[in-house]
Amino acid sequence: MRVLVVEDEPKVAAAVKRGLEGEGLAVDVAGDGVDGLWMATEHEYDAIVLDIMLPGKNGFDVCAALREAGNWTPVLMLTAKDGDLDEAEALDTGADDYLTKPFSFVVLVAHVRALLRRANRSAPAPIEAGDLRVDPARHRCWRGDAEITLTAREFAVLEFLIRRAGEVIPKLRLLEGVWDYEFDGDPNIVEVYIRHLRRKIDEPFGRKAIETVRGAGYRLAADGG
């Protein structure tokens, strides 16, 4: 799942990004309201964390513009301390939730998770490919009756693949879907996580669910391998 953070304080933005990525979410960051509105319009997000006090265009205006354009991506707005009027205006302009600064990152992550659940209206159902099963709501994975322990990023990669079981997924699409649009590290990180997953969901069970399609990407077998 992908989250957009619109925050002009670099340290806060970086900390929020790290915290959400630690939960297995892909995170993009915009440093002002104009860029934030453009990114929210140009790309598809599962949730938006939106500060009110932004250069260029404030959070109220960004949220209102999105709603007027028919964009109903869930918005968590960050408001000033003791800002009752801010909270009221945040909800009136279309925000789904608000959080008062300063905040605990544990609480921020919990608010974002709650937004994502509400956006789905109910807990997402487990996804199956043969005897391979993942439960997005509880971040758990099984091969048959055997539960498999995955890190947050491993789970995110597997969830991305199993939702598209049978499709060939290019490396770039995996990077954009699980990491972020501005990822500037080694793209071979995808191969690293594919190897980790194979060692956990395939090799111990004598399976070959994750296939490398030379020159094209990766494919998770629809029957679980």
N, C-alpha and C positions, 0 to 999 in steps of 0.2 A: 504494500500500500504506500502511496505517495502523499507527503504533506508539504505544503508551502508555508514557510515562516517569513512574515513581513515585519522586519524589526531593524531600526536604524542604529542601534547600539551594537557594535561589532562583538563585544565580549558576551553580551546577552544572547545575541543571535547564534554565536558559535557554541555556547553552552547548551542552548535549546536544541540545536542541530545534533550535537553529540548525544544528548539524552534520548532523543527520539530515535536516532540511528541505533542506539544501544538496545532499543526495543524491536529492532528488525525493520524499521520503517525507512523508506527512501525519503530524503529531505532536500528540498531546494530552498534557497534563501534570497530574498529581495531586500535591498537596503533602503528603499523609499516607496512611497505610495504609488507613484507613477509606474515604476518597474513592477511592483507587486500586482497592480491591476492588469498590466500587460501579460505577466506570466500566468495569472489566474485565468485569463481569457484565452491565451494561446495553448495552454497545456491542461490536461485533465488531472485533477487532484481529488483525493479522498477527504481531505480536511485542510483548512487554512488557519494558521495561528497569526492573528493580525493585531499589531500594536495600534493604539489610537494616535499617539503623537508621532507623526511621520513627516519628513520633508516632502515637498512636492504635492502631496495629496494625503489628507489625514485618513485614519482608519474608518471613520464614519462614512466619508465620501467614497472610499474604495468599496466598502460593504454595500452601500446604497446603489452604487453603479453596477455591481455584480447582480444584485437582485433585480434591478430594473432591466438588465439584459437577459433575465431568465436563468441566471446561473445560481443554483441552489446548493452549491458545495457547502458543507457544514463549516461554520466560522466560529472559532474561539477568539474572542477579543480580549486583549490585555488592557486593563484600565488602571487609572491612578489610584493610589491609596485613599480610602475614604471618599471615593468619587461616586457618590450615589447618582448624581446626574449623568455621569459618564456611563454608568451601568444601565440606567434607564434608556439613554439615547442609543447605546450599543444594541440593546434588544429591539428598540423601535426601528432601527435602520436595517434590521434583518439578521443580526448575529444570533447564533443558536445558544451560545454560552459565553460567560466572561470569567476572567480570573484577575484578581487584584494584585498589583505589584507592591512590594516584592513577593515572590512566590517560591515555594519549594518545587524543585524540578520533578520530584516524585509526584506531587499533586498535579503539576502541569501534564505529565505523561498520563496520569489517571483521567484527567479531563479530556485529553485527546482520544484516548481509548474509548471513553464513554461516547464521545461524538461519533466515532467510527461505528460503534455498535448501534447507536440510534439511527445512523444513516442507513444501515442495513435493515432497520426495523425489528430485527430479531437476530439472535446469535447465528452467525453463519454456520450452515450445516457442514459436517465432515465431508471431505472430498476423497473419493476412492479411485484407484486405478488398479484393478485386480485385487490382490490382498494387501496392497500398500494404501494406507489411509492416514490423512492428516486432519487434525481438528483445529481450524484457525482460531476459534473462540478461546480454546484452552492452550494453544501452542503445544500440542502433543502429536506424536507420530507413532504409527504401528506398522509392522510387517506381520500380517496374520495376528496372532495373539501376543506377539513380542513387542513391547514398547521400546522405542528407540529414542535416546536422548540426543537432541540437537541444540546447537547454539542458536541465538536469535537470528544471526545472518544465514546460517545453514537452513533454518526453517523457512526464512523468507525466500531463499533461492528455490527450495523444494516446492513451496506453495505456488510460486510463480510458474514453475514447470508443470505441476500436476493440474493446475487450473487450465492448462493448454495441452494436456496429454495428447500425444499423437502428432502435434505440430512441431515443425522445426523452428527453434527459437535462435535467432542470430545473437552472437555475443554482445553486440551493441545494445540490442533490445533488453537483454538481461541486465546489463550495466545500468541502463536508464530506468528499468522497472524496479530494481532492487537497491541500487546505489543512488545516483542522482544524475541530472542532466549535465552538471558541471564537473563530474568526476574527472580528476586529472592525474590519478595514480596509474599504476601499471594495469592495463586492461587484462593481463594474465591472471589477475585476482579471481576472475570468473573460473578459470581452469583449476585454480587452487581449491575453490569451494566445491566444484564438481567432483574433484578427487576425494575431498572430505566426505561428501554425500555417498559416493560409491562405496567407500570403506564402511559406511554405517548402514546403508539401506540395501546394498547389493551383495557385496562380497561375503558377509557372514551367512547369507541365505542362498548362496549359489545363484544369484540373479544378475541380470544385466539390463536393468530398467532404463538407465540413462545412457543414451547412445550419442557418440560424437559423429556428426554428419560432416565429413571433411569439406572445408571451404564454405560451409553454410551455418553451422551452429550446433545446437544440442536438441535432442528429442527424448522426452520421457515416454516410454511405451504405454499405450492406452490400456494394456492388460497388466501393467505393473511389472513386466519383464519376466 
